[in-house]
Amino acid sequence: MNFMGTILYFVVIIALMYFLIIRPQRKRQKAQTDMMAAMTVGDHAVTIGGLHGIIDEIDENKNTITLNCEGIYLEFDRRAIARTEKDDPSGSQMANDVMSDAAENRANSESENNEKTVEMYDDSTDSDNE
């Protein structure tokens, strides 16, 4: 009976290893493979180093892609891409609008703060002169 308990113990350990380690790794690997197969020119890509760019060219023979990073073209191995996003003009336009609104609000609040500082400074200098 002790021998059967030991075998059962090893079977449970192997099953746990499969479900906790091997299976999730296979899922991640399949997702990465699917992402690399779905990459197209014009998609937004982020490398494993954190560089953002637009896919400009895909070379199947050399297994590389060329990223356009604001006018700078860099060639990477396809495995160096951490994630991609399909180019969505409406989504990126909305993001640009939100960013520009935030920048305007920040600029307005900074100019208001500067005006208040100048007014406070002017009041203190006027009282010294009297």
Backbone bond lengths (Angstrom), bond angles and torsions (degrees), N, CA, C in turn:
res aa  C-N    CA-C-N  psi(-1)  N-CA   C-N-CA  omega(-1)  CA-C   N-CA-C  phi
1 M - - - 1.446 - - 1.529 110.97 -
2 N 1.325 117.76 -35.79 1.449 122.22 179.73 1.525 110.79 -63.79
3 F 1.331 116.66 -36.04 1.456 122.01 178.26 1.532 110.83 -63.51
4 M 1.303 118.44 -40.96 1.473 123.17 179.02 1.531 110.44 -66.24
5 G 1.317 117.51 -37.03 1.470 121.21 177.81 1.516 111.41 -64.00
6 T 1.327 116.51 -39.71 1.461 121.19 179.05 1.525 110.57 -66.23
7 I 1.309 117.02 -43.70 1.467 121.05 178.44 1.526 110.09 -63.25
8 L 1.321 116.70 -43.36 1.460 120.92 178.51 1.537 110.65 -61.54
9 Y 1.320 116.40 -40.18 1.463 121.80 178.39 1.530 110.23 -60.10
10 F 1.336 118.42 -46.51 1.462 121.91 179.10 1.529 111.91 -65.64
11 V 1.308 117.94 -37.99 1.467 121.40 178.14 1.532 110.09 -63.22
12 V 1.332 116.45 -42.15 1.465 120.43 178.90 1.527 110.30 -64.60
13 I 1.327 117.91 -42.99 1.468 121.75 179.00 1.528 110.58 -61.50
14 I 1.318 117.72 -44.55 1.464 121.59 179.91 1.526 110.43 -65.06
15 A 1.326 117.39 -40.72 1.469 120.60 178.24 1.530 110.80 -63.83
16 L 1.326 117.01 -41.81 1.466 120.34 177.95 1.525 111.11 -63.21
17 M 1.316 116.89 -42.75 1.463 120.20 178.32 1.526 110.44 -60.76
18 Y 1.317 116.94 -40.48 1.455 120.19 -179.79 1.526 110.75 -63.33
19 F 1.330 116.58 -49.58 1.461 120.01 -175.16 1.523 113.47 -75.96
20 L 1.313 118.89 -25.71 1.461 120.62 -177.94 1.525 113.93 -97.01
21 I 1.332 117.96 -23.25 1.462 119.81 -175.57 1.529 112.28 -120.56
22 I 1.301 117.76 -57.20 1.461 121.58 -170.78 1.528 112.05 -70.18
23 R 1.308 117.94 -47.36 1.465 121.39 -176.81 1.534 112.20 -63.61
24 P 1.342 120.29 -48.02 1.472 118.93 177.48 1.534 112.96 -62.40
25 Q 1.333 116.83 -34.69 1.464 119.90 178.04 1.527 110.38 -64.49
26 R 1.306 117.48 -40.27 1.468 120.70 177.97 1.527 110.90 -64.81
27 K 1.336 116.83 -38.54 1.465 120.04 178.00 1.525 110.86 -63.45
28 R 1.342 117.13 -44.75 1.465 120.66 178.83 1.523 110.75 -62.89
29 Q 1.330 116.39 -41.25 1.458 120.93 -179.52 1.529 110.59 -64.89
30 K 1.326 117.31 -41.06 1.465 121.01 178.50 1.528 110.55 -66.06
31 A 1.331 117.21 -41.06 1.464 120.46 178.20 1.526 110.76 -63.16
32 Q 1.326 117.58 -40.37 1.469 121.78 178.51 1.528 110.31 -65.06
33 T 1.322 117.17 -42.98 1.465 121.37 179.04 1.525 110.60 -63.88
34 D 1.330 116.99 -43.32 1.462 120.82 178.57 1.528 111.11 -63.18
35 M 1.337 117.06 -40.03 1.457 120.93 179.54 1.528 110.39 -63.98
36 M 1.332 117.04 -43.41 1.462 120.30 -179.86 1.528 111.14 -65.56
37 A 1.325 117.01 -35.67 1.458 120.11 179.51 1.529 111.30 -72.11
38 A 1.330 117.53 -28.12 1.463 121.62 -176.74 1.526 113.39 -89.46
39 M 1.343 118.27 -3.96 1.468 120.25 -179.34 1.521 110.20 -64.33
40 T 1.327 115.74 134.14 1.455 120.82 176.97 1.522 109.07 -132.99
41 V 1.315 115.56 161.29 1.462 121.17 177.87 1.527 108.27 -62.51
42 G 1.321 115.98 132.72 1.458 121.41 179.68 1.514 113.70 102.75
43 D 1.333 117.29 -12.83 1.466 120.28 177.79 1.523 110.08 -72.73
44 H 1.314 115.71 150.45 1.469 121.41 174.52 1.520 106.90 -84.09
45 A 1.336 117.73 131.51 1.461 121.75 -177.54 1.520 110.24 -128.22
46 V 1.333 115.25 148.60 1.459 122.52 175.10 1.520 106.72 -123.65
47 T 1.342 116.61 127.43 1.462 120.34 -179.58 1.523 110.27 -81.25
48 I 1.327 116.22 171.08 1.461 120.38 178.35 1.520 111.31 -67.28
49 G 1.331 117.27 -17.48 1.461 121.71 176.74 1.520 113.15 -89.95
50 G 1.339 117.04 -4.34 1.454 120.96 177.57 1.517 114.70 95.88
51 L 1.327 118.80 7.34 1.458 122.22 179.62 1.527 109.28 -79.00
52 H 1.326 117.04 130.15 1.460 122.56 179.56 1.520 109.15 -102.08
53 G 1.329 116.25 141.58 1.453 119.93 177.81 1.511 111.24 -168.80
54 I 1.313 115.16 176.08 1.456 123.15 178.22 1.527 107.51 -106.20
55 I 1.329 116.30 133.23 1.465 120.23 179.64 1.523 108.39 -68.65
56 D 1.338 115.86 119.81 1.454 121.88 -177.31 1.525 111.60 -100.79
57 E 1.328 116.66 -33.90 1.462 120.64 -176.54 1.523 109.11 -153.31
58 I 1.336 115.74 142.54 1.465 121.59 176.12 1.524 107.27 -122.50
59 D 1.329 116.75 121.31 1.462 122.32 179.60 1.523 108.34 -106.73
60 E 1.323 116.03 105.34 1.467 121.61 -178.29 1.529 111.65 -68.88
61 N 1.337 117.78 -32.31 1.466 120.74 -177.56 1.522 111.87 -68.37
62 K 1.334 116.61 -45.78 1.467 120.46 -179.75 1.528 111.95 -89.97
63 N 1.331 116.67 -6.03 1.469 122.71 -178.69 1.531 110.83 58.88
64 T 1.343 115.30 44.64 1.460 121.22 -179.79 1.522 109.73 -127.23
65 I 1.322 114.84 163.58 1.458 120.99 172.07 1.524 107.78 -129.96
66 T 1.309 115.98 155.21 1.457 121.80 175.65 1.518 107.65 -112.78
67 L 1.336 115.64 125.14 1.460 121.32 179.10 1.516 109.80 -101.31
68 N 1.323 115.57 138.24 1.459 122.29 172.81 1.521 106.46 -97.44
69 C 1.321 116.23 108.19 1.468 122.30 -179.65 1.520 108.11 -107.48
70 E 1.327 116.03 79.59 1.464 123.23 -179.52 1.526 111.74 54.60
71 G 1.330 115.86 50.19 1.456 120.94 176.48 1.515 114.71 94.16
72 I 1.310 117.98 -9.20 1.460 121.95 177.12 1.524 107.08 -103.55
73 Y 1.313 117.22 122.31 1.457 121.83 -176.31 1.522 109.54 -99.60
74 L 1.327 115.85 121.64 1.461 121.68 -178.48 1.519 109.32 -123.71
75 E 1.337 115.93 138.86 1.458 121.42 -179.42 1.526 109.38 -101.49
76 F 1.333 116.18 130.66 1.457 122.61 -178.97 1.519 110.27 -129.50
77 D 1.317 115.31 154.11 1.452 121.25 168.68 1.527 107.27 -67.69
78 R 1.315 117.38 144.72 1.473 119.92 -177.67 1.519 112.22 -60.76
79 R 1.332 117.04 -29.71 1.468 119.92 -179.97 1.521 112.65 -71.47
80 A 1.344 117.58 -10.93 1.463 121.11 -179.97 1.528 112.42 -81.72
81 I 1.328 117.55 -2.94 1.463 120.88 179.53 1.525 108.64 -88.24
82 A 1.332 115.68 121.17 1.465 120.78 -179.33 1.520 111.17 -81.97
83 R 1.344 116.56 -41.93 1.467 119.27 179.69 1.525 109.01 -157.70
84 T 1.322 114.68 157.73 1.460 120.94 177.36 1.519 108.57 -132.42
85 E 1.326 114.56 156.36 1.458 121.39 174.89 1.516 106.87 -133.39
86 K 1.315 116.00 136.06 1.456 119.74 177.53 1.515 108.82 -65.66
87 D 1.325 115.76 143.68 1.460 120.31 179.65 1.519 108.43 -70.92
88 D 1.344 116.33 114.25 1.456 122.72 -179.90 1.526 107.92 -117.03
89 P 1.330 117.62 100.00 1.458 119.19 -175.11 1.523 113.20 -58.58
90 S 1.315 118.04 -39.62 1.466 119.36 -178.67 1.518 110.63 -68.15
91 G 1.329 117.68 -39.23 1.458 120.73 179.59 1.513 112.03 -68.74
92 S 1.334 116.92 -41.89 1.459 118.94 -179.99 1.520 110.53 -71.11
93 Q 1.334 117.30 -33.57 1.459 119.78 177.30 1.522 110.06 -65.17
94 M 1.335 116.15 -41.54 1.455 119.70 179.05 1.529 109.92 -64.70
95 A 1.321 117.72 -40.57 1.462 121.01 178.59 1.526 110.38 -63.96
96 N 1.333 117.26 -40.70 1.466 120.32 177.90 1.521 111.14 -64.13
97 D 1.346 116.98 -39.70 1.463 120.28 178.00 1.518 111.21 -62.81
98 V 1.329 116.60 -43.36 1.462 120.66 179.71 1.522 110.23 -63.47
99 M 1.341 116.86 -42.98 1.460 120.44 -179.69 1.531 111.16 -65.32
100 S 1.327 117.78 -40.56 1.464 119.48 -179.80 1.523 110.81 -68.85
101 D 1.342 117.92 -37.82 1.465 120.68 176.00 1.519 110.73 -62.49
102 A 1.320 116.81 -42.10 1.466 120.48 179.61 1.526 110.46 -64.48
103 A 1.330 117.07 -39.77 1.465 120.22 179.19 1.529 110.68 -65.90
104 E 1.330 116.87 -40.41 1.467 120.01 178.17 1.523 110.74 -63.91
105 N 1.334 116.66 -44.47 1.463 120.27 179.52 1.524 110.83 -61.74
106 R 1.324 116.66 -41.52 1.459 120.68 179.60 1.531 110.24 -64.94
107 A 1.326 117.42 -42.12 1.466 121.13 179.44 1.525 110.48 -64.89
108 N 1.342 116.85 -41.45 1.465 120.17 179.14 1.518 111.34 -64.07
109 S 1.325 117.37 -43.48 1.463 119.64 -178.74 1.528 110.92 -68.05
110 E 1.330 117.73 -34.78 1.463 120.46 177.46 1.522 110.89 -66.92
111 S 1.345 117.57 -40.86 1.464 119.66 179.80 1.525 110.64 -68.07
112 E 1.343 118.10 -36.68 1.463 121.04 176.45 1.524 110.41 -64.37
113 N 1.317 117.49 -41.87 1.462 120.91 178.50 1.523 110.99 -63.99
114 N 1.330 117.07 -39.47 1.465 120.70 178.71 1.523 110.88 -65.19
115 E 1.356 117.27 -39.89 1.464 120.77 178.67 1.521 110.73 -63.70
116 K 1.329 117.39 -42.03 1.463 121.16 179.47 1.526 110.24 -64.02
117 T 1.321 116.77 -39.70 1.458 120.43 179.49 1.522 110.21 -64.66
118 V 1.322 117.36 -42.22 1.461 121.38 179.36 1.519 109.92 -64.11
119 E 1.354 117.72 -43.54 1.460 121.02 179.37 1.520 110.71 -61.13
120 M 1.305 117.82 -43.83 1.456 121.04 -179.62 1.525 110.06 -64.79
121 Y 1.298 117.17 -38.94 1.458 121.54 179.79 1.526 109.75 -67.61
122 D 1.343 116.42 -42.52 1.462 120.45 179.50 1.520 111.28 -63.12
123 D 1.332 118.90 -40.01 1.456 122.45 179.51 1.519 110.73 -62.99
124 S 1.304 117.70 -40.41 1.461 120.08 -177.79 1.521 111.43 -71.97
125 T 1.323 118.05 -32.98 1.464 119.71 179.42 1.516 111.00 -75.42
126 D 1.338 118.02 -31.16 1.460 121.06 178.53 1.519 111.11 -66.88
127 S 1.319 118.25 -39.45 1.461 121.13 -178.25 1.522 110.96 -70.99
128 D 1.312 118.41 -26.67 1.460 121.41 178.48 1.524 111.00 -72.59
129 N 1.324 116.68 -31.83 1.459 121.27 -177.21 1.523 112.69 -76.76
130 E 1.306 118.78 -20.25 1.460 121.33 -175.45 1.468 113.32 -80.28
